Amino acid sequence: MSELATAIDNLADEDPAELPLAALTEQLIELHWQMARLQAQIARRTHVRYSSN
């Protein structure tokens, strides 16, 4: 969870207009994957399973 908080803080501290598009894209993708990993950890710990119909 601290990795996710750090990633969010890093994005919040930067002005997106000052970042090259590739760097911004890379940071957003990394943030997305960290959020997905956190959701998976929460699901495992709470025994929540996603079911699609």
C-alpha positions as CSV (number, residue, x, y, z in Angstrom):
1,M,0.0,0.0,0.0
2,S,2.9,2.4,0.6
3,E,4.0,1.9,-3.0
4,L,0.6,3.1,-4.2
5,A,0.7,6.1,-1.8
6,T,4.1,7.0,-3.0
7,A,3.1,6.8,-6.6
8,I,0.1,9.0,-6.0
9,D,2.2,11.5,-4.1
10,N,4.7,11.6,-6.9
11,L,2.1,12.3,-9.5
12,A,0.4,14.9,-7.3
13,D,3.7,16.8,-6.8
14,E,4.4,17.1,-10.5
15,D,2.8,19.5,-13.0
16,P,1.6,17.3,-15.9
17,A,2.2,20.1,-18.3
18,E,5.9,20.0,-17.5
19,L,6.3,16.3,-18.2
20,P,7.0,14.7,-21.6
21,L,4.0,12.8,-22.7
22,A,5.9,9.5,-22.7
23,A,7.0,10.0,-19.0
24,L,3.4,10.9,-18.0
25,T,2.1,7.9,-19.8
26,E,4.6,5.6,-18.1
27,Q,3.8,7.0,-14.7
28,L,0.0,6.6,-15.2
29,I,0.5,3.0,-16.4
30,E,2.6,2.2,-13.4
31,L,0.0,3.7,-11.1
32,H,-2.7,1.7,-12.8
33,W,-0.7,-1.6,-12.2
34,Q,-0.1,-0.7,-8.6
35,M,-3.8,-0.1,-8.1
36,A,-4.6,-3.4,-9.8
37,R,-2.1,-5.2,-7.5
38,L,-3.6,-3.6,-4.4
39,Q,-7.1,-4.6,-5.5
40,A,-5.9,-8.2,-6.0
41,Q,-4.3,-8.2,-2.5
42,I,-7.5,-6.8,-1.0
43,A,-9.6,-9.4,-2.8
44,R,-7.3,-12.3,-1.6
45,R,-7.4,-11.1,2.0
46,T,-11.1,-10.6,2.0
47,H,-11.9,-13.6,-0.1
48,V,-13.8,-11.5,-2.6
49,R,-14.0,-13.0,-6.0
50,Y,-15.1,-11.3,-9.2
51,S,-17.6,-13.2,-11.3
52,S,-18.6,-12.0,-14.7
53,N,-22.0,-13.1,-16.1
